[in-house]
Amino acid sequence: MAHANLMVDKQMFSGAFIIGWSGVDFFFILSGFIIYYINFKYAGKRNELKKYLSKRLIRVYPIYWLYTTAFLILNYLLIKFAGKGIINWISLDFMGILRSYLLYPTNIVKSEMPIIPVAWTLSFEIIFYIIFGVYILSNKKIFQLIVGIWMLFVALNFFKVIDVTQSPLLSTLCNAKNIEFIYGCVIAHLSLKNKISRNRSIGISVLLVGMILLAISWINEMNQCRYFPKMDSLNFGIPYSLIIYGLISLETYNPNNKIKNSLVFLGDASYSIYLMHYISIVILYVIFKRIMHNHYGVFVIITTVLTAAGCICYSWIEMPLLKTIRRYSKKQNTPVIVH
């Protein structure tokens, strides 16, 4: 919705949906929570490292490679038949393509993105997966030490004590958004230690505080007013963390099963929606702006079509692909369970 608002008409809805880019902050916190919650019991169990990395890399790369290849083919066809491609944010030489496929960090400061632009967030994910692997490879104390050193460099970069802007890898590694993975880990740790209150009133209160702070940050961002300049991990990270905490606190109060199942399915399909939506918006906007002049109508159609298409791609492409990989892994006597 953020990209649709941005591409179709920035002034539409007063640009409110554009701030949806803060969903990245929610995504990083949730990722930290899930990775810690699922794998905390493997601390120091080195024999689990291969399984952990296999699960994570298989979950990210195969479908990403498929969409990236499809995007490259589309770009080639556009160049051949229309005289102009779409991709202009990265050099499509051998190294540019290789870095995109590997999810090696790009230089966001210079507006360089992977072939699928939104995939820059996946570079952060891969780095976090690798660092968390230390938790499995060693023990909690060493992991805490490494995270402490990591956060120190994040702080040094934020306060401009060090300059890492010339290195895409170091810029990503020292970016303040990495703090959000730690937020998620902390919430997961509290949950595993049963230190999250199950009191309904407390859960609702925390959830409401998080939503109010999120609304304030959202409005301030629309008005270009921030509590902490360029510190989304505080402006949005804290509210989203409180919301996740509140939802976990209220977890025992289950909603209607049909609603819950629908939300779970949409969450499962979110990766396919995420990977395909950016370029699809560009294409659909070019088509619909020729036949419709109502930007609000174009916005609604594009977001609806893309959500449905993403769910279809998840059901017909992503899940069959993962099932095929599982079957192959079993034949190789190295079973991989993809969450």
Order of alpha helices (4+ residues) and beta strands (2+ residues): alpha-alpha-alpha-alpha-alpha-alpha-alpha-alpha-alpha-alpha-alpha-alpha-alpha-alpha
